[in-house]
Amino acid sequence: MSAALRVERLGKRYKHYARARHRLLEWLSAGRLVRHTAAWVLRGVSFEVARGEGVAIVGANGAGKSTLLHLIAGVTQPSEGRVEVAGRVAALELGLGFHPEFTGRQNAFAAGELLGLRAADVARLLPEIEAFAEIGAAIDDPVRTYSSGMQVRLAFAVATAVRPEILIVDEVLAVGDAYFQAKCMARIRRFRDEGTTLLFVSHDPTAVRRLCDRALLLDRGLLVRQGPAGEVLDYYNALIARLTSDYEIRQGRELAGEGGTTRSGSRDVQTAAVELLGSEGPQRAFPVGAPLRIRVSGAARRAVDALTVGFAIRDRLGVEVYGVNTHHLGAPALTLAAGEGFEAEFELPLAIGVGSYSLTIALHVGATHVEGNYDWWDEVTTFQVVPGSEPYFVGAAYLPTSVRFNGAQGAAAQAAGGEP
């Protein structure tokens, strides 16, 4: 299969000037005076993508993903290396360079021409673009009045009005609503079936696994791994787990009073350490449904008659997913002498959806922390829930589900060797 894209030793460097006048001095000296420092955001990246292949580009924020896509799309020029592209490229980013004072219709024509379409082609395709975007009469309003979701709808509709040889999607679909995301994913899958090459940047591992054959992992501008999408995602998740284990440093800073998250209470009993443990020890990335152990340890600064230990798990928006404490679980309250330590360990299955979560710890008296609060530590640590072997699902909770067909069709399926 021939290559749709070939990237060789690609790099991008930006110049940083300490003062604005240094740029002018360097320019007036025709480069004889150097008054800048070079910052490489991408360096030595090489790979090929076959025609019709789907390749995900993953990595943390600032890894160089968007810069790489800009170089491939020709939006910016490389400082070193080269890019060879075979076929028309449609690059989809939020707004697609829309002018805020132009109407959606005017921007559709301008964006279509940037994608290599003639004005007559855009005019012919405009009814289909409007129908797909579903923004109604707003097509004739200035884009500055659009929400980000409306911009995404129009941008995607224009970029995919004609099937491109290469489609680049850079995180933009995360802005749209669930209905429109599903609509876009269906069109992307159809394009893939028809031979379109896909470059897909996303933090959604489920979408990556469903749309992409391979994945490239970038870290601080370097290509550190490439291979089958599942293997690269597993490696990336392990990398996240190792990196976030350094979060314990933050705990030390918090205990030293250097701030960061909300912490309150008398500190008559104080949390010293919080560990997240999986089947193989400390970790920060857990598959859906995997067992999680939360180990909380600390000590009393003065004698207390009754200690309750609790925790709460919150999603990335701060919404409580689940919380409980030793009082509600029926465990006896601890009595501690001054200087005496304690350790409590909770165990539960992470039957929640894929995403980022934070953990809050509470030490108090009785059922709640409202009265007798010793130590309330908000967002003491974070962790990731990643896809496991479970069937694809949507939502905040993972509910293991079985299915069977009843009636005549079910009996036929059973007779044919299926499971009713």
C-alpha positions as CSV (number, residue, x, y, z in Angstrom):
1,M,0.0,0.0,0.0
2,S,1.5,3.4,-1.0
3,A,2.1,6.2,1.5
4,A,-0.4,9.0,1.8
5,L,2.0,10.8,4.1
6,R,5.7,10.7,4.7
7,V,7.4,12.7,7.5
8,E,11.2,12.8,7.7
9,R,13.2,14.3,10.5
10,L,10.6,17.0,11.0
11,G,11.3,19.8,13.5
12,K,10.0,23.2,14.4
13,R,11.9,25.9,16.3
14,Y,10.6,29.2,17.6
15,K,12.7,32.2,18.6
16,H,12.2,33.8,22.0
17,Y,13.4,37.3,22.6
18,A,13.8,38.7,26.2
19,R,12.9,42.2,25.0
20,A,11.0,43.5,21.9
21,R,13.9,45.7,20.8
22,H,16.2,42.6,20.5
23,R,14.2,41.4,17.6
24,L,14.7,44.7,15.8
25,L,18.5,44.7,16.6
26,E,18.8,41.2,15.2
27,W,17.0,42.1,12.1
28,L,19.0,45.3,11.5
29,S,22.3,43.4,11.9
30,A,21.2,40.9,9.2
31,G,21.6,38.1,11.7
32,R,25.1,39.1,12.8
33,L,23.8,39.8,16.3
34,V,22.0,37.0,17.9
35,R,19.6,38.2,20.6
36,H,17.2,35.2,20.8
37,T,17.1,31.8,22.4
38,A,15.8,28.8,20.3
39,A,13.0,26.7,21.7
40,W,12.3,23.5,19.8
41,V,8.7,22.4,20.1
42,L,9.2,19.4,17.7
43,R,12.4,17.7,16.8
44,G,13.5,14.7,14.6
45,V,10.0,13.2,14.0
46,S,9.8,10.6,11.3
47,F,7.0,8.3,10.3
48,E,4.8,7.1,7.3
49,V,1.1,6.7,7.0
50,A,-0.4,4.4,4.4
51,R,-3.3,5.3,2.2
52,G,-6.6,4.6,4.0
53,E,-4.9,4.2,7.4
54,G,-6.1,5.8,10.6
55,V,-3.4,7.1,12.9
56,A,-3.9,8.7,16.3
57,I,-1.5,11.2,17.7
58,V,-1.5,11.1,21.5
59,G,0.4,12.8,24.3
60,A,0.1,15.3,27.1
61,N,-0.7,18.9,26.5
62,G,2.3,20.7,25.1
63,A,3.8,17.5,23.6
64,G,3.8,19.0,20.1
65,K,0.7,17.3,18.7
66,S,-1.0,20.5,17.2
67,T,2.4,21.7,15.9
68,L,2.9,18.5,14.0
69,L,-0.6,18.7,12.4
70,H,0.0,22.4,11.5
71,L,3.2,21.3,9.7
72,I,1.5,18.5,7.9
73,A,-1.4,20.7,6.8
74,G,1.0,23.4,5.6
75,V,-0.3,26.0,8.0
76,T,3.3,26.6,9.2
77,Q,6.7,25.7,7.7
78,P,9.2,23.4,9.3
79,S,12.6,24.5,10.7
80,E,14.1,21.2,9.6
81,G,13.0,18.0,7.8
82,R,10.2,17.7,5.3
83,V,6.6,16.5,4.8
84,E,5.4,14.7,1.7
85,V,1.6,14.6,1.3
86,A,-0.3,12.7,-1.5
87,G,-3.7,14.1,-2.1
88,R,-6.0,16.8,-0.8
89,V,-5.8,17.5,3.0
90,A,-8.8,18.7,5.0
91,A,-7.6,20.0,8.4
92,L,-10.3,20.5,11.0
93,E,-9.7,22.8,14.0
94,L,-12.0,24.9,16.1
95,G,-13.3,27.7,13.9
96,L,-11.2,26.7,10.9
97,G,-9.9,30.2,10.6
98,F,-13.4,31.7,10.5
99,H,-13.6,35.5,10.5
100,P,-15.7,36.6,13.4
101,E,-17.4,39.5,11.5
102,F,-18.3,37.4,8.5
103,T,-21.5,35.3,8.4
104,G,-21.4,31.6,8.6
105,R,-22.3,31.5,4.9
106,Q,-19.5,33.8,4.0
107,N,-17.0,31.8,6.1
108,A,-18.2,28.6,4.5
109,F,-17.2,30.0,1.1
110,A,-13.8,31.2,2.4
111,A,-13.0,28.0,4.2
112,G,-14.0,25.9,1.3
113,E,-11.6,27.8,-1.0
114,L,-8.9,27.4,1.6
115,L,-9.5,23.6,1.4
116,G,-9.1,23.8,-2.4
117,L,-12.7,23.9,-3.5
118,R,-13.9,26.4,-6.1
119,A,-16.6,28.9,-5.2
120,A,-19.0,27.1,-7.6
121,D,-18.4,23.8,-5.8
122,V,-19.1,25.4,-2.4
123,A,-22.3,27.0,-3.7
124,R,-23.4,23.5,-5.0
125,L,-22.6,21.9,-1.7
126,L,-23.9,24.6,0.6
127,P,-27.4,23.0,1.1
128,E,-25.8,19.8,2.3
129,I,-23.4,21.8,4.5
130,E,-26.3,23.7,6.1
131,A,-28.3,20.4,6.6
132,F,-25.3,18.7,8.3
133,A,-24.4,21.6,10.5
134,E,-28.0,22.1,11.7
135,I,-27.5,25.7,12.8
136,G,-30.6,27.0,10.9
137,A,-31.0,30.7,10.2
138,A,-27.8,31.4,12.1
139,I,-25.9,30.6,8.9
140,D,-26.5,34.2,8.0
141,D,-25.4,35.6,11.4
142,P,-21.9,36.8,12.2
143,V,-19.7,34.0,13.5
144,R,-18.8,36.1,16.5
145,T,-22.4,35.4,17.7
146,Y,-21.8,31.6,17.5
147,S,-21.1,29.3,20.4
148,S,-18.1,27.1,20.1
149,G,-20.4,24.2,19.4
150,M,-22.0,26.0,16.5
151,Q,-18.5,26.8,15.1
152,V,-17.6,23.1,15.3
153,R,-20.8,22.1,13.5
154,L,-20.1,24.5,10.6
155,A,-16.4,23.8,10.4
156,F,-16.9,20.0,10.3
157,A,-19.6,20.3,7.7
158,V,-17.4,22.4,5.4
159,A,-14.3,20.4,5.9
160,T,-16.0,17.1,5.1
161,A,-18.5,18.3,2.4
162,V,-16.2,16.5,-0.1
163,R,-14.4,13.3,1.0
164,P,-10.7,14.3,1.3
165,E,-7.7,12.0,0.7
166,I,-6.4,13.0,4.1
167,L,-8.6,14.2,7.0
168,I,-6.9,15.8,10.1
169,V,-9.1,16.2,13.2
170,D,-7.5,18.0,16.1
171,E,-9.5,17.6,19.4
172,V,-12.2,19.8,17.9
173,L,-15.0,17.2,18.4
174,A,-14.6,17.3,22.2
175,V,-16.4,20.7,22.1
176,G,-19.6,19.4,20.3
177,D,-22.6,17.9,22.0
178,A,-23.0,14.1,22.2
179,Y,-25.5,13.9,19.3
180,F,-23.2,15.9,16.9
181,Q,-20.1,13.9,18.0
182,A,-21.9,10.7,17.1
183,K,-22.9,12.2,13.7
184,C,-19.3,13.3,13.0
185,M,-17.9,9.9,14.0
186,A,-20.3,8.2,11.6
187,R,-19.1,10.4,8.8
188,I,-15.4,9.8,9.7
189,R,-16.0,6.0,9.8
190,R,-17.7,6.2,6.4
191,F,-14.7,8.1,4.9
192,R,-12.3,5.5,6.4
193,D,-14.3,2.8,4.7
194,E,-14.1,4.7,1.4
195,G,-10.3,5.0,1.7
196,T,-9.7,8.4,3.5
197,T,-6.5,8.6,5.5
198,L,-7.2,9.8,9.1
199,L,-4.9,11.7,11.4
200,F,-6.7,12.0,14.7
201,V,-5.6,13.9,17.9
202,S,-7.8,13.0,20.9
203,H,-7.6,12.4,24.6
204,D,-10.5,9.9,24.2
205,P,-9.0,6.4,24.2
206,T,-12.3,4.8,23.2
207,A,-12.5,7.0,20.0
208,V,-8.8,6.3,19.3
209,R,-9.3,2.5,19.5
210,R,-12.5,2.6,17.3
211,L,-11.2,4.9,14.6
212,C,-7.4,4.3,14.4
213,D,-5.2,1.4,13.4
214,R,-2.0,2.9,14.8
215,A,-0.9,5.6,17.3
216,L,2.1,7.9,17.7
217,L,3.0,9.0,21.1
218,L,4.7,12.4,21.4
219,D,6.4,13.7,24.5
220,R,8.0,17.1,24.7
221,G,8.3,17.3,21.0
222,L,9.8,13.9,20.5
223,L,8.2,10.8,18.9
224,V,8.8,8.3,21.7
225,R,6.7,5.4,20.5
226,Q,4.6,4.2,17.6
227,G,2.7,1.0,16.9
228,P,-0.8,-0.6,17.2
229,A,-3.2,1.9,18.8
230,G,-4.0,-0.4,21.8
231,E,-0.4,-1.0,22.6
232,V,0.6,2.7,22.4
233,L,-2.4,3.7,24.6
234,D,-1.4,1.1,27.2
235,Y,2.1,2.4,27.2
236,Y,0.8,6.0,27.5
237,N,-1.4,5.0,30.4
238,A,1.5,3.4,32.1
239,L,3.5,6.6,31.5
240,I,0.7,8.7,33.0
241,A,0.8,6.4,36.1
242,R,4.5,6.8,36.6
243,L,4.4,10.6,36.1
244,T,1.4,11.1,38.4
245,S,3.1,9.1,41.1
246,D,5.3,12.2,41.5
247,Y,2.1,13.8,42.8
248,E,3.3,12.7,46.2
249,I,5.7,15.7,46.1
250,R,2.7,17.9,46.1
251,Q,1.4,16.2,49.2
252,G,4.7,17.1,50.9
253,R,4.3,20.8,49.8
254,E,0.7,20.8,51.1
255,L,1.7,19.5,54.5
256,A,4.3,22.2,54.6
257,G,1.6,24.8,54.1
258,E,2.5,25.8,50.5
259,G,-1.1,25.8,49.3
260,G,-2.6,24.5,46.1
261,T,-5.9,22.7,47.1
262,T,-8.4,23.4,49.8
263,R,-7.5,22.1,53.2
264,S,-9.3,22.9,56.5
265,G,-9.8,21.6,60.0
266,S,-8.4,21.7,63.5
267,R,-5.6,19.3,62.6
268,D,-6.0,17.6,65.9
269,V,-5.7,14.5,63.7
270,Q,-3.8,15.0,60.5
271,T,-3.4,13.0,57.2
272,A,0.2,12.2,56.4
273,A,-0.1,10.2,53.3
274,V,-2.7,8.9,50.8
275,E,-1.9,5.9,48.5
276,L,-3.9,4.6,45.5
277,L,-3.1,0.9,45.1
278,G,-4.0,-1.5,42.3
279,S,-3.4,-5.2,41.9
280,E,0.3,-4.7,41.4
281,G,0.9,-1.9,44.0
282,P,0.8,1.9,43.7
283,Q,-0.6,3.2,40.4
284,R,-2.5,6.2,39.0
285,A,-4.2,4.6,36.0
286,F,-6.9,1.9,36.4
287,P,-9.0,0.0,33.9
288,V,-12.7,0.3,34.2
289,G,-14.0,-2.0,36.9
290,A,-10.6,-2.7,38.3
291,P,-10.2,-3.0,42.1
292,L,-8.9,0.2,43.9
293,R,-7.5,0.4,47.4
294,I,-7.3,3.8,49.1
295,R,-4.8,3.8,52.0
296,V,-5.0,6.8,54.3
297,S,-2.5,7.2,57.1
298,G,-1.8,9.9,59.7
299,A,-1.5,10.6,63.4
300,A,-3.2,12.5,66.2
301,R,-1.6,15.6,67.6
302,R,-3.8,15.3,70.7
303,A,-6.0,12.6,72.1
304,V,-9.3,12.1,70.4
305,D,-12.2,9.8,71.4
306,A,-13.8,9.1,68.0
307,L,-12.2,9.3,64.6
308,T,-14.1,8.8,61.3
309,V,-12.1,8.5,58.0
310,G,-13.9,9.2,54.7
311,F,-13.2,9.8,51.1
312,A,-15.0,11.2,48.0
313,I,-14.3,10.7,44.3
314,R,-15.0,13.6,42.0
315,D,-15.0,13.8,38.2
316,R,-13.1,16.4,36.2
317,L,-15.9,18.9,36.6
318,G,-15.9,18.5,40.4
319,V,-19.1,16.5,40.6
320,E,-19.1,13.9,43.4
321,V,-19.2,10.4,41.8
322,Y,-19.1,8.5,45.1
323,G,-18.2,9.1,48.7
324,V,-18.4,7.2,52.0
325,N,-16.8,7.0,55.4
326,T,-16.0,4.5,58.1
327,H,-19.1,5.6,60.2
328,H,-21.5,4.8,57.4
329,L,-19.7,1.6,56.6
330,G,-20.3,0.5,60.2
331,A,-16.7,0.4,61.3
332,P,-15.9,1.3,64.9
333,A,-14.7,4.8,65.6
334,L,-11.0,5.0,66.4
335,T,-9.7,6.2,69.8
336,L,-6.3,7.7,69.5
337,A,-3.8,9.0,72.1
338,A,-1.7,12.0,71.4
339,G,1.0,11.1,68.9
340,E,-0.6,7.8,68.0
341,G,-0.9,6.9,64.3
342,F,-3.6,5.3,62.3
343,E,-4.0,3.6,58.9
344,A,-7.4,3.0,57.1
345,E,-7.7,1.1,53.9
346,F,-10.8,1.2,51.7
347,E,-11.3,-1.3,48.8
348,L,-13.9,-0.9,46.0
349,P,-14.3,-1.6,42.3
350,L,-13.9,1.4,40.0
351,A,-17.2,0.8,38.3
352,I,-17.1,4.3,36.7
353,G,-16.6,5.7,33.2
354,V,-13.4,6.5,31.5
355,G,-11.9,9.9,32.5
356,S,-9.9,11.9,35.1
357,Y,-10.9,11.9,38.7
358,S,-9.7,13.5,42.0
359,L,-9.8,12.2,45.5
360,T,-10.8,14.1,48.7
361,I,-10.0,12.8,52.2
362,A,-11.8,13.8,55.4
363,L,-11.0,13.1,59.0
364,H,-13.7,14.1,61.5
365,V,-16.1,13.1,64.3
366,G,-19.4,11.2,63.6
367,A,-21.3,11.0,60.4
368,T,-20.2,14.1,58.5
369,H,-17.3,16.6,58.5
370,V,-19.6,19.5,59.2
371,E,-19.0,19.3,62.9
372,G,-15.8,18.1,64.5
373,N,-13.7,18.5,61.4
374,Y,-10.1,17.5,62.0
375,D,-8.6,17.5,58.4
376,W,-10.6,18.0,55.2
377,W,-8.2,17.7,52.2
378,D,-9.7,18.4,48.9
379,E,-8.2,17.0,45.7
380,V,-5.4,15.3,47.6
381,T,-4.5,13.3,44.5
382,T,-5.8,12.5,41.0
383,F,-6.1,9.3,38.9
384,Q,-7.2,8.1,35.5
385,V,-9.8,5.5,34.6
386,V,-8.9,3.9,31.2
387,P,-10.8,1.4,29.0
388,G,-10.4,-2.2,30.0
389,S,-11.8,-5.4,28.4
390,E,-15.4,-4.3,29.0
391,P,-17.8,-3.7,26.0
392,Y,-17.9,-0.1,24.8
393,F,-20.3,2.0,26.9
394,V,-21.2,5.6,27.6
395,G,-21.9,7.4,30.8
396,A,-20.5,8.0,34.2
397,A,-21.1,4.5,35.7
398,Y,-20.1,1.1,34.5
399,L,-23.0,-1.4,35.0
400,P,-22.0,-4.9,33.8
401,T,-24.9,-5.9,31.5
402,S,-26.0,-9.1,29.9
403,V,-28.5,-9.5,27.1
404,R,-30.7,-12.2,25.5
405,F,-33.3,-12.5,22.8
406,N,-36.6,-13.9,23.9
407,G,-39.3,-15.5,21.7
408,A,-38.9,-17.1,18.2
409,Q,-35.9,-15.1,17.1
410,G,-34.1,-16.0,20.3
411,A,-34.9,-19.7,19.8
412,A,-33.6,-19.5,16.3
413,A,-30.3,-17.9,17.4
414,Q,-29.9,-20.6,20.0
415,A,-30.5,-23.3,17.5
416,A,-27.9,-21.7,15.2
417,G,-25.3,-21.8,17.9
418,G,-25.9,-18.2,19.2
419,E,-26.3,-17.3,22.8
420,P,-29.9,-16.4,23.6
